[in-house]
Amino acid sequence: MTKPHRIALLFNANKVYDRQVIAGIGQYLTSTRVKWDLFMEEDFRSRTVGIHQWRGDGIIADFDDPVVGEALASLPIPVVAVGGSYADETHYPRNIPYVATDNHQLVRLAYDHLIEQGLQRFAFYGLPPNPGNRWAHERELAFMQMARADGLEGIVYRGSSTSAGGWGRAQEEMVEWVRSLPKPIGIIATTDARARHLLQACIVADVPIPEQIAIVGIDNDPIAQLLCRIPLTSVIQGAEEMGRMAAQVLHQMLHGGDCSTTRVLVPPVGINVQATSLHQPLKSAYVMRAKHYIRQYACLGIKTEQVADYVGISRTLLEEHFKRELKQSVHQTILEHKLEMARNMLADPSIPLGEVAVRSGFTSLQYMYAVFRREFNCTPRQYMENARESTRSH
């Protein structure tokens, strides 16, 4: 029996991107006969203290942190770097193989999607300049290049770093920025976490999403989705593929391969389109405000009267605007939203049907069954099975 190689994974697994890269490394190990003894910090942090005394055979590390890059630059063992791509080749580490997410393509997917929604104004919500945020700066540069190429003014807002003490002021400033923007406008956020901040600011500013501001994040982070009242559109990074590629490159190096000049650029997987980006031009400001309210609270069992109260007009007048603009009633719009939420949850077989009913705003599982039979001529379970069959056939 050959002795397993001792490999250190230096990642901050508190971030969804790092976790996905680690998952890709794990997938490579389970799909091959590679035997690695993996070392990671118990709290899943990336620390380089003492790394020069570590007696291991190889390292895969997140080089987005410049401290990590500096600490590992002179190690005598194989090192594979993972991180963001750079427009300037000189920014890559020398003599170290590098597996990168394609920042340009991440932004391109988001930008093209917003164009497809009929939008003509665009902005980017990034991060303040920081040595550890170079990937965010690359995404900002990509956005500006695309806007300039189309002869458009690309608006950039970096905001503040997230901290408990400064969060109140930071959100107030973001609310002011949101209100000052020309509308309608599409905004690309450099991460889902930033997209969530932006979404909160829009709700505080009472700016309808996506009629006035359409939002796309990057990461497809399930935690961010759970914390958003309106489902968030997000670009899906190829982070797991990055992990698989990094593991493959290190495997080659451990067996004598020279990969010092290897550069691998991994494209995004796709885009998960949700409500925050599905821009629909509406003539009626009343319908716009009403839909904004419905998106936030439909699953909490709101009634038409509550929507009318929020908009500030009578129920009869609001119904007239809905019939004229959407060719349906306020109640039908609320029901549509609840059914959409239910359908999205039904795609995940781990969520019990009773929970689907409660979370999508139906008073009981029996009532949800009745609505599905009336609207789709099938039960929720049959709808779920039909959707899976349709996916398999494609």
N, C-alpha and C positions, 0 to 999 in steps of 0.2 A: 504493500500500500504506500503510495506516495504521500508525503507530508503536505497538508494544505498550505497554500500561500496565505500569509497574513496581510490583509489589505485594510487600510484605513479609509473611511468615507468621511470627508470633512464637509458637512453640509449643515445648514440651519433648517432642520426639518420642521420647525414651527411654521415655515412658509409652504404654501401648497405647491409651488414650482419645485422646490427642493425635494419635497415628499414624492412628487411624480418622477423626478429623476432617479431617486433611490428605488422606487418601484420598478423602473425600467432596468436597473442594475440587478434587482432580484429576479426579474423575468428572464434575464440572460442566464443567470446561474441555474434556474430551474429548468431551462430548455436545453442546457448543455451539460457536459460531464465535468465542468469546472469545479474545483474544490477550493473554496476560499474561506478563511477564518476572518470574519469581518469585525473591525473595531469601529465603534461610534461612541461618542459621549453619551452618558446615561440620560442626560436631559435633551439630547438631540441638538445640541449647540455645536457650532464649528469653532474649535479652539486649537491654536497652533502652539501654545505654550508646551515646551518639552518635546515637540515633534522631532527635533534633531536627535534626541536620545531614544526615540521609538525604534525598536528593532523589528521592522517589518519588511515586506517584500515589494509593496507598491501602494500608491495613493490615488484616489479619485477625489477631486476637490472642486468646490464652487469658487471660481476665480473672479466672480463679480466683486468679491471683497478684496481690495488691493493688499490688505495685510496678509491674507492667505497666499497670494501670489508671491509676495516678497519673501515670506517665510519658507516657501517650498522651492524657490528658484535654484538653490544650490545643492539640493539633496542628491545623494548618489544613487537613489533608487528610482524606478520608473514612476512618473507622475503623469496623470491625464487631467487636463483642465476642462471644466464645463462652465459655460457662461453665455453672455450676450454677444451678438455679432457686432463687428465694427466696420464702419465705412472706410476707415483708414487702417490699412494692413499693419502699420507700425505699432498699433495699440495692442496687438496680440502678443502673448509672452513668447520669448525666443527659445527655440529648441525644446519646446514642450507641446505635445499634441493637444489640440483644442477642439472640443465639440460645442457648437454654438447654436442657440436659437436664432432663427432668421428674423431679426427685429424689423427689417424693411417689409418683409412679407406679412408679419403680424399686423402692422399698421395698414398695409395695402388691403388686406381682407376687410378690416373695419371701415376704411375709407370708401372702398368700392361699395360695400353694403349700404352705407349712408347715401351715397350717390344714387343707388338703385331705389332708395325710398323717395327720390325726387327732391332731395335737399340741395341747396346751392350755397349755403354758408357752413363753415366748418371751424371747429376749435379743438384744442388739445389741452387736457388737464394732466400735467406732469408732476414732477417732484423738484424740490429745491436742489441746486447744484451741490453735489457731495461726491467724494471719491468712490463711495459705495453705490452711487446711483448712475454710473456711467451708462448702463443699459437703458435707463429711462431717458437720458439725454440722446442716445442713439435713436430711440423711438420718436422723440420730439423732432430731431433733425429729419427723419424720414417723412414725418407728417408735413413739415415745412417745405420739403422738396416737392412733394406731391401737390400741395396747394399752389406753389409757385409755377409748377409745370402746367397747371390748369388756369393760370392767370388769376388766381384767387388770393384774397388776404387771409392767411391762416392765423387765427387768434390763439395765443398760448397763455395759459395761466398755470403757474407752478404751485401756488399756495404755500402752506407751511407744513413742516414735518408734524406728524401726529404726536401729540403729548397731552396728558390729562390737564396739565395746568394751562396750556395755551389753546385748548380745543375750542372753548367758547368764542374767543376772539377770532380764531381761524375760520370758524363756521360763519360768523357774522360777515367777515370779509368775503367769503365765498358766496354768501347770499347776495351781497352787494354786486359782486361780479356777475352772477346769474341774471340779476335784474337789469344790468347794464348792457347785456348782449343783444345784438340785433337778432330778431327771431322771424321765422323758425330757423333753427340751427342744429347741426349734428355735432356732438362732442365725443371725441375718442379719449378715454381715460387710460393712462399707462398701465394700470392694474385694476382688478376688480375691487380691491380695497378703496382705491381712489374713486372708482365709479360709484361705489356705495356712498362715499362722502358727498359726491356731487348730487346723487339722487336725493339724499337727505336735505341738502341745501335747496334743491328745486321744490321740495314739498314745503319747507319752511317759507320759501319765497312765494308759494302759491302759483308756481309756473307749471302748467300742464305738461306732462310727459306721456307720449312722445310728440304731441301736436306742436308744442312750442320748442321743446328741447328733446332731441333724440340722443340716447346714450349707448355707447358700446364700450365694454371693458375688455381686459385681456387677462386670461388665466383659467376661465370657466371654473371658478372656485366654488364648491358646493356650500361652504360656510357662508360666503358672501351672499349666495342665493337665498339661504335660509334667513339672513338678516335683512333682506330687501323686501319691502312691502309690495313693490312692483317687480315682477320677474325681469332679471337683467340679461340683456344680450351680451355675449362674451366670445372672444376669439379663443379657440382651444389650441394651446401650445403643443408642440410635439415633444414635451418634456420626457415622457416615458421612452420614446425612441432615442432621445439624447442619452438617457441612462444606459440603454442597451448598447448603443454605439460606443460609449465611453468604456463600458466593461469589455467589449470586443477588442478595442484598441489596447487596453491594458493587458488583456490575455495574450495578444500578439507580442507585446513588449516583454512580458514575463518569460516568453519562449524565444527571446533573442531578436525579435523584430525591431527594426529601426523606424519609429513612427514620429521622430522629432519634428518633421515638417508637415505632419498630417493636420489638415483643417477640414472639419466636417460641418456643413451648414444644414441644419434640420428645419424643414418648413413646418408651418402650422398644420394641424389636423383638419381644421375647418372652423366654422362659426356656429355657435348655439344661439339661434335667433329667438328672442323672447319679446315681451311687450315694450321694453324701454326704447327700442329702436324702430318699431313699426309705425313710422310717421304716416299720418293720414290727414291731409289738409282738410280742415273744416271751416266753413264760412261762419257758423254760429259760435260766438264766444260762450254762449250758455251751454251748448252741447260740449264744447271743449272742456269747460270747467266741470261739467257733470261727469264726463268720462274719466277725468283725472281723479275725481272723488270715488267713482265706481271701482277703478283699478285698485285703489288702496283699501277699500272697505267692503267690496261685494261679498267676500267670504265671511264677513262678520254678521251677515243677515240683515243688511240695510234695506229699507223700503223706498219707494219712489218719493214719498213725502220728505224723507231725510235728505235725499239728493236735491230736491227742489229748495229746501231750506238752505242748504250749503250754497247753491247757485244764487239764491236771493230773489227768486221769482215764484209765481204760483205753479202748482202742479200742472194745471191745464195748459199754461203757456209753455212750460218745459216740454210737455208731451207734444205740442204742436211743432216745436223746433226739432224734436227727435224724429217725428214722422216725416217732416220736410227734408231733413239732412240725412238721416240714416234709414228711413223707411221702416222703422220699428219703434216699439214703445220703450220707455225707460226700464220697465220690468223685464222685457226681453233682453235688453242690453246687460242688465245685472245677471240674468240667468245664463247668458252666453259666456260671460266672464267666469262664472262658477263652473260651468261645464268644461271650459278650457283648462281651468286649474285641475279639475278632476281628471281629465284626459292625460294631462302631463304627469300626474301622480300615478295613474294606472300603468304607465310605462315602466314603473319600478315595481316589480313583483314583491319586493320586500316590505312594501307599505300595505298593511291590512286594509281591507275594503272599508271597514268601519271608520278607520282613521282618515281615509280618503274622503268619506262623506262629511265628517266633522270639519276637516281642514279646508274643504272647498265650500263650506257654508250651507250644506243641506241639513235640515233639522233631524234627519234620521237616515239610516241605511236604506230603509224601505222606501222613503221618499226619493232618494237618489235613484233607486232601481226603477221607480215609476217614471221619473223624468227621462231616464235613458231609454226606456221602452217607448215613451211618447216621441222623443226627439230622434232616436237612432234605430228604433225597432229592434233593440237587443238589450240584454242586461249589461251592466258594467264589466262583468267577467267575460262575456262574449265579445264585447268591444275590445277588451284587452287582448284576447286571443286572436281576433281578426287583425289587430294592429301588428302583432308579432308575425303572423302569417304573411302580411303584406311586406314587412321588413325583410323576412327571409327570401321572399320571391324576387326582391330587388337586389 
